[in-house]
Amino acid sequence: MRALIDVTHPSLAHVFRPVWAAWSAEGHECAVVARDKDVTLELLRAFGIPHVVLAGVGRTQLGRARELLAREARMLSLARRLRPHLVIGTSAHAARVAFCVGAKSAVLNDDDAAAVPLFRWLSYPLASAIVTPSCLAHEGHGPRHLTYPSYHALFYLHPARFTPDPAIRAELGLPDGGRFGIVRLSALAAHHDTGVRGLTESLVARLRRDLPGEVRLFVTSEKPLSDELRRFALPVAAPRLHHAVALADFVLGDSQTMTAEAAVLGVPAFRLNDFVGRISYLRELEDYGLAFGFRPGEEEKALAAVQEVVRRPDRRELFAERRRRMLAERIDPLPWLLDRVRALVGPEPALERPA
């Protein structure tokens, strides 16, 4: 099989790393195209995944539209040379490019279509398969809609593939058992983030002042930090981030992705932004008691919730038990996806390209 994988976000570098590794080990040919967003390229380089950047990142609405058109044209040109049997990604381009070259397409998405309507309109109509967590089964995209009872974050943070490295504390300048929390600031610059509010620096400053003295606070951000917050920047490389998250006392952020990552690792995950109540997979993780959502205007409640959890002596045992329950009821999504793609593409296609 020849597969064209579109990696448009740092989390997708993690999602597709084990997919790429499994297909490569089986002798399939995998080409990866990537978007230069945040640390996406840094991750792909660290993972040893060859990739091609199709266009520069647009910073304005007009720039993003130009980027979209340039990426699609260049991706189509690449696909015409590669002749893939499958185009896959959380990608606005995958389905149309696949349709134009006679390939199958699988569009992965874990956001509710109502929260990302433009992505749905661009991505779903021509898709051979629309792949989402089962919490989005209610969207009813027809027989093409394949759902799995799990989460994107478990493609890479399932215990079958991820074990936290306790040496991360030394990298943070902490002793064994040293306590710390992480604040994650999102850029909130995507098309669907227009007008969305999240954390403020004043809230982060209050959190730092109110934490127990033995709990250090680190900040990681998609956007440049102010001089004040730069002193607390998380000093680990992007490929090591999840080891820090896994051993943190808590994560507070306005990022959907890192909230889910912390939650599936059994770390209390607090989120404050306008998407609270609108993202089904995070509502499920909130039902497990692993994540907690607050809307702008509820800053006092959010800070109180963080303080309550941080001061619980049984915090780790409580959240480890909640994580055990979640893992018992969710599947490892990687074998599931590999099986479904095999069925989608059909009998093992020849790797020879048409003349």
N, C-alpha and C positions, 0 to 999 in steps of 0.2 A: 504494500500500500504506500502511496505517496500522500503525505498530509501537509497542508499549509496551515500553520498555527499563527493566529494574530494575537499578540500580547500588547494590550493597550493600557495597562495599569500595573503598578508594582505587585498587587495581590495576585494578578494573573501570571506573573513570572513564577510565583510560588505554586499556584494551581496547576500550571502546565509543566512544571519541572518534573514531577513523577510521571506524568503522561508521556512527555518527550522521552524520558529515560526508558520507560516500558516499551514504547514503540521502537526506539532505536535498538534496544537489546534484542527485539524480535526481528530485526533486519529491515524494518520499514524505513522509508526515506522521509525525514521531517525537515521542512523548511520553516523558519520562524521569522516573521516580520514583527517589528516592535515600534511602539510610540515612545518618544523621549519624554516621558512624564515622571517627574520626581526622581525616584531611584530605580526605575525599571531597568535601564541599561546597566547600571552598576550590579544589579542582582543577576541579570543574564550573564554578564561577564564572570561573576563569581561562581556561577553554576556551570560554567563551561559550555553554554548553549550558544552556538553561532546564530547570528541574527542580522537582519537588514533593517535599517531605519528608512522609512519611505518618504518622510516629509518632516520639516520643522514644525514645532508645536505652535499653534495659533494662540495668542494671548487675549485677543478681543473676540467679540461675536463674529465680526467679519473675518478675522484671522482664522478662527476655528472653522468657519465655512470653507475658506480657501484650503485649509489643511485637509478637511474631509474630502474635498474633490481631488486634491493632489494624491492623497493616500490611496483613494479608490482607483484612480487611473494607473498608478504605479503598481498597485497590488494586482490589478487585472493583467497588466503587462507581464508581471512575474508569473502569474498563474498560467498564462498562455504558453510560456516557455516550459514551466514545470509540469503542466498537465496533472494537477493533483486529483486524487480520487475523493479527497475530503478537504473542506476548508472549515476550520473550527476556531471559535473564540467568543469572547464577549465583545462582539464586533459589529459595528454598523455596516461593514463591507462584506462580511463572510458570505451571506446568502446570495447577494447579487453577483459577486465575483464567481462563486461556485456555479450559479445558474448559467453564466456566460460561457463557462468552459466545460459544462456538462458534468460537474462534480456534485457530490452530496455536500450538504452543509449542516453543521450543528452550532446553534447559537446558545451559549450558556449565559444565564442571567439569574441573579438571586434577588434583585430589587423588584418590588411590585411594579407592574406596568404603569399604574396610575402615578407612581412617583417619578418615573422616567419615560414620559409619553413619547418624546422625540426618538429615543432609542428604540422603543417598540415599533413605531411607524417605519423607521429606517431598516430595522433588522428582521422583523418577524415575517412579513408577507411572503417572501420567497424561500424561507428556511425549510430544509428537509426535516429538521428536528429542532424543537425549542426545548431546551433542557433547563429545568428549574428545580429548586427544592420542593418537596411535597406541600409545604405551607402555601404554595402558590397554585395548587391544583384547582382552586376555585376560579382561577382566571379562564379556564376552559378554552385553550387554544386548539382543541380538536385532537385528532389522532396523532398529529405531529408533536403533541405536547408530552414530553417524557419527564416524569417527576421522580425524585429520589428522596427518601426520608433521612435527610442529613443536611449539611451546610457546606458552602464553598470552603470555609476555613479548615474543614476536616480533610480536604484533599491533601493538605500539607501539614496539618497539626494533629492528625489522628495519631494515637500512641503507637500505631504500627510503623510510623515513619519519623516521629519526632520525640526526642527525649531531651529535656532541658539540661544544659551544661552548667553545673554549679560554679565553674570557674568564672562565670560572667560577673560574679560579685567582685572578684579581684579586679576585673577590667573597669568596674565602676568605682574602684577605690574603697570598697566596703569589706569588712571582716566577714568570715563565715557566719551565716545567720543574720547579717546586717539587714535591716529593714529599709524598704524604699517604696515609693509610689511613682507612677509615670503619668504625666499629662501629655495628651496627644492633641495637637492643633492641626486641623485640616485647612487647606487653602480655600475651600468652598468656592472654587473657581470654575467648576464644570457647568455645562449649560443648564443642568437641572438644579444647580445650587443658587441660581439668581435670586437674590432677596432673602436667602436663608441665613439665619443668625445662629451663632455658636458661642463658644467660650470667649470671654474677654480676658485681657491681661490682668485687669484689676481683680477678677475672680481667682485667677491663678495665684496672684500675690496673697490674697486672703487665705487661700488654702494652705500655702506654704507657712504663713504665720501661725495658723491654727493647728497644724499637725503636731503630734507628740514629738518631743525633741529628738528621740532616737530614730525617727522616720525621715530619711532623706527624700527630697523631691527632685525628679529629673523631668525635663521637657524635651519632647521631640516634635518637630513641626515640618509641615510641607512648605510653609512660607518663612521668610527671614524673621528671625527673632529680634526683639528690641534688645538694647544694651542690658537692660535689667534681667531679662529672661535668658540671655545668652550665657550668663554665668551658670545656669542650671541645665545646659544642653546635655542630652544623653550622650555619653562619650563612647558609643559603640557603632561599628559599621553596620550598614543596612542588613547584610546577611546574618548578623548576630542578634538582631532586634528581638526576635521571638524568644530567645533564651532569657533576655532581660524581662520581657513581658511575663513569661511563665513563672518567674520567681518574685515578681512584684507583690506588694501587699494589696495594691489596687491599681486600676487604670481609670483615669477620668479624661474624656475627650469629646470632640464633636465630630468624630470620624465613625461612620458605620462600620468600616472594615476592621479597625483595631478594636472596637467594642466587641465584635463577634470573635476576633482572635483571642482576646483576653478571656471571654466567657467560655469558649470551648476548652481553654486551658485550665479552667477552674479558678480563675482570678476574678475577684469582684470588679465588674465593668460598669462604669457610670458614664452616661452620655447626656449631653445637654445641647440640643439643637432643635430646629423647626421640623425635622423629620420624625421626631418621636411620635409614636402611634400610627405611622404610615408605612412602616417596613415590617413585613410579616415575619421574616426569619428572626428579627430582633425581638419581636413580641413573643415568639416561642422561647427564645433564650431568657426573656424576662419571666415567662411562666415557670421555667426551671429554677428561678431564683439566682441565676448567674449574671444577669444584666439588669440595669436599672435606668429608666429613661426619664428625663426631665426636660420641659420646654423652657425657652427663654421667659423670664419672669418667675421661674421657680429655683433661682440660684440658691436661696437660703435652704430650701429643702434638699437640694443636691449636696451642698456642703455638709449639712447635718447627717445625711445618709452616709457620706464618705466617712465622717468622723465616727459614726456609730459602728461601722464595720471595722475600721482600723483599730478601734479600741476593744473589740471582742477577743477574748483570749482563745476561743475555740474557732476562730475565723478559718484557719486552714483546713481543719477537719470538717467543718460545716460545708465549705465550698467544694472540698474533695468529694464529699458524699453526693452533693448535687451534681457534680460532673460525672460521677459513676452512673448515676441514674440516667443522665442525658446520653452518655455513650452506650448504655444498655439498650436504649430505645432508638438510637440513630445508627445508620450503617456506615461502614467505611465506603465513601463514594467512589474511590478510585477503581476497584474491580468492577463496580457497577457500570461506570462510564466506559471502561475498556470493552466490556461485553456489549453494551448498547451500540457503540460505534462499530464494532465488528458486525453486528446484525444490520446496521444502517448501510454500511458500504457493501455488504453482501459477500459472495464467494471471493476468496483471496485474489485480488487483481494482480496482473503482471506488472512488474516495475518498469519494463521497457516502455519508453515514450513513443507515441506515434511519430512517424517521420513527418 
